Amino acid sequence: MDQRTIMEELKVRISGADAVLVGLGLEWNGKDHREAVREAYEKLAGLLEGKDYFVLTVCTDGEIFSSSLDSEKITAPCGNQHWYQCPDACTKDIWEEGEAPGGVCPHCGKVLIPNTVEAEHYIEEGYLPSWGRYTTWLSRTLNRNLEVLELGAGFHGLELKLVRWPLEKTVFFNKKAHMYRINGAFSQISAELEGKAEPVAQNSVEFVRKLC
């Protein structure tokens, strides 16, 4: 099946779905190709406009929160480099960029660091509210026509734990679910999902950027 046909079928499935779940892997890390990622986010926002959707991302660059996607429908369990925390986690407080005077912890005076999983003492309180919204939303998709877009999630530990395995499980147990796994290197589909998932061997950022 050629790329144009895949794109058209994907858009038809999205249009007819009751809900859409998007899982973003590290192909969407904008560090090395920021403009391409920004353009892809806008295309994704257009694709999801008017739909009941949620986006789960393991990227920590924060680019997704500057896009047209609804921030209330995004969860980033690995953190966001534009949020800051105390390096010693002396408090559970988290500050947005420029919010803490002098860029230091108001409680202990240490220089703040990005609130991401790379921190030695990662403070999870930053993403927990959105994670609660996500799990509540996901629970309501059971036995609904759910379209899942897994975009650029490989075999990095966090991609497996938070995106690939959970999305596979969701599609397997929801008899009305269908998935596209779009990845430049790891688009393989497990035997358990045969007939319920489509592998697309292409970089997911570039694929979404080309959507009409």
N, C-alpha and C positions, 0 to 999 in steps of 0.2 A: 504494500500500500504506500503511495507516495505521500510526501509531507503535506501537500495541500489538502488531500483527502482526509488525512488524520486531523488536521486543524479544523476542517469543516465539521467532521463528526464530533470532535471534542466540543465545539461551540454548540452544536445541537444538543448534546448530552447535558451541558451546563444549563442551557436554556430550559430544558425539561425537568431538571432536578428540583426536588423539594429543598435540598440543602447542599452546600458545597464545602468540603473540608480541604484546605490547602496546607501541605507540609513542605517547608522550605529547608533545604540542606545547604551545605557549604559552597555549592556552586553560586549561591546568591551572596556570598561575602563580597562586599563592594570595595574591598581594600585595593585591588589591582585593576578593577574595571568599573569604577564608580558610575560613570555616565551611562554605561550599558545597563547596569542594574537599576538605576533610577528610571530609565526609559521602560524597562521591563515591568517595574512596579506599576507604572501608569497604565500600561497595557493590561496588566492583571486586574487593576482596579476597574477598568472599563469592562472587562469580561465579567466581573462579579457584580457590577452595578445592578441594584434592584433585587439581588439574591440574598437568601439567608445563608451567610457564610461565616467561617472562622479560619484564621490563619495561624499556624504554629510555625515558629522559626527558631533555628539554632544559631542564627547569625547574631553577632554582638555589635555590629557596626552602627546600629541604630538607624540605618537608611530607611527602613520600612516605615518608621514613625514620621518621616518627612514626606511620605507619599500621600496620594489621595485615598488610600485604604483607610477604613474606619479604625482608629486606634483602639476603640472599645471592642473590636473584633480581632485583636491580635494578642498573642501571648508569646513572650520571649524568655523561656525558662533559663537560658544561659546568660541572661543579663544584657546590659546595654552600656557601651563605653561612654555614653553621654550622661549616665547616672553615676554618682560617686558615693563612696562609702569610706568609713574609717578602716585603715589597713589592719588594725588589731580587732576590729568589730567590737569596740568598747561600747557601742550603741547599735541598735537596729535601725537607726535613722539612715535615710538615703536622701541625697540632694541632687537636684538637676544641675546641669552645667551652669556655673556662675552664681548659683544660689547661696553657697556657703562663703562668707567673707574670707578673702585671702586664700581660698582653696584648702583650708585646713579644718580639721574636725573641731567643732565648737566645744566638744566635751573634753578632749585630751590634747588638742593642739597639733596632732600629727597631720602630715600632708595627705589629703584624700587621694584615693586611687579609683580607677573605674570599677563599677559594680558589675563584674563579670565572673564567669566560672574560673578565669585565670587567677583570681584573687586567692591568696592562701586561706583567708577566712571569708569565703563568699557569703554575703548576706542575702538570703532568698526572699526576704520580705518585699523586695522591689517588684517581683513578678507574681507573687502569690495571689493578689486580687484578680489579675487577668487569668491566671490558671484556674481559679474557681469559676470564673465566667465560662471558660473553655470547657471544663468538665461537665458543667451544668448543660451547656449547649449540646455537647456530644451525647449526653444521656437522652436528649430529646430526638436524636436522629435515628434511633433504633426502629427498624421496620418502616423507615421512610426511604424515599428514592434519594439516596445519597451519592453524589459524585465526589470522588476523592482525586485530587491532583497532588501527586508526590513529585516535587520538583527539585532535582539536584541533590538528593540525599544519598550519600555513599555509605561506606563502612567504617567511618570514624565512630568511635565509641558512643558519643552523644547523638550522632545521627541515627545509629542503630537503636539506641535506647529510647529516644524521644520521637523519632519520625518513622523509620522503615518498619520496625517490628510492631509498634502500636497501630500504624495505619493498616498494615497487613491484617492484624487481628480484627480491626474494625470492619474491614471489607469482608473478611471470612465469616464473621458472625451475623452481619446484617445481610440478609438474603436479597435485599433490594439495592445493595451498594455495588458500585463499579469504580474502578481506579485506572488512572493513567500514571505510569511510572516513567518519567522523562529524565534521562540522565546520560551524560556524555560517555560514561564508562561503565556504569552499573545499572543498566535498565532491566536486568533479568527478573523474571517473575517466577515465584515458587509454584510447584505443581498444585498446591492446595488452592491457588487462585486462578487456575486455568479456566478460561471462559468468563472470568469476572474482572480481568485486568488486561491492560494493553501496554506492552513495553515500547518505549520510543527512545531509540539510541541516538540522542542528540543533546547537546548542551541545553539545559532547560531555560537558561536566561535568553539565549539566542532564539530558541523556539518561541518563547512568549513574546519577545520583541517583534517577531515576524507575524504575529497574529493580526489580522485585519480588523 
